[in-house]
Amino acid sequence: MMEDMITTIFVLCDELLKALNIKEDPQVKMNNAEVMTVGLVAAYFFGGHHDRLPTGIRAKAETLTPALEGLVPA
């Protein structure tokens, strides 16, 4: 159930970005749809707690942590 929902969220994010003609930076390690999916999954399933994400998703999200530090108010 959760895997199907995560896949659906990713596909919707990816299709939205394509429809809006949003281009990826060539240096990215995670594409825009993946970033959006991590945030939405954390919000929907885990009350916004990224630390409670499943291991595979958390590993992807942790690659963003250094880049995001200081951008989000504490």
C-alpha positions in Angstrom: 0.0 0.0 0.0 2.6 2.5 1.1 4.9 1.6 -1.8 2.1 2.1 -4.3 1.3 5.5 -2.8 5.0 6.6 -2.9 5.2 5.5 -6.6 2.1 7.4 -7.4 3.4 10.5 -5.7 6.6 10.3 -7.6 4.9 9.8 -10.9 2.6 12.7 -10.3 5.5 15.0 -9.3 7.5 13.9 -12.3 4.6 14.5 -14.7 3.9 17.9 -13.2 7.5 19.0 -13.6 7.4 17.8 -17.2 4.1 19.6 -17.9 5.6 22.8 -16.4 8.8 22.2 -18.5 11.0 22.4 -15.5 14.6 21.4 -16.4 17.0 19.6 -14.2 20.4 21.0 -13.4 23.1 18.6 -14.8 24.9 18.4 -11.4 22.0 17.0 -9.4 22.3 13.9 -7.4 18.5 13.7 -6.8 16.1 14.9 -9.4 13.3 17.4 -8.6 10.6 14.7 -8.6 12.6 12.7 -6.0 13.1 15.8 -3.8 9.3 16.6 -3.9 8.4 12.9 -3.2 10.6 12.7 -0.1 9.0 15.9 1.3 5.5 14.8 0.5 6.0 11.2 1.8 7.4 12.5 5.0 4.5 14.9 5.4 1.8 12.4 4.5 3.0 9.3 6.2 5.3 10.5 9.0 3.9 13.9 10.1 6.8 15.7 8.6 9.4 13.7 10.5 12.1 13.0 7.9 14.0 10.9 10.5 11.1 8.4 10.5 11.3 7.7 6.7 12.1 4.2 5.6 15.9 3.5 5.1 16.0 3.7 1.3 14.1 7.0 1.2 16.0 8.4 4.2 19.4 7.6 2.5 18.3 9.6 -0.5 17.1 12.5 1.6 20.3 12.6 3.6 22.2 13.4 0.4 20.4 16.7 0.5 21.0 17.6 4.1 24.3 19.5 3.7 22.8 21.5 0.8 19.7 22.5 2.8 21.3 23.5 6.1 20.7 27.1 6.8 17.9 27.4 4.3 15.1 26.2 6.5 14.5 28.2 9.7 15.0 26.2 12.9 
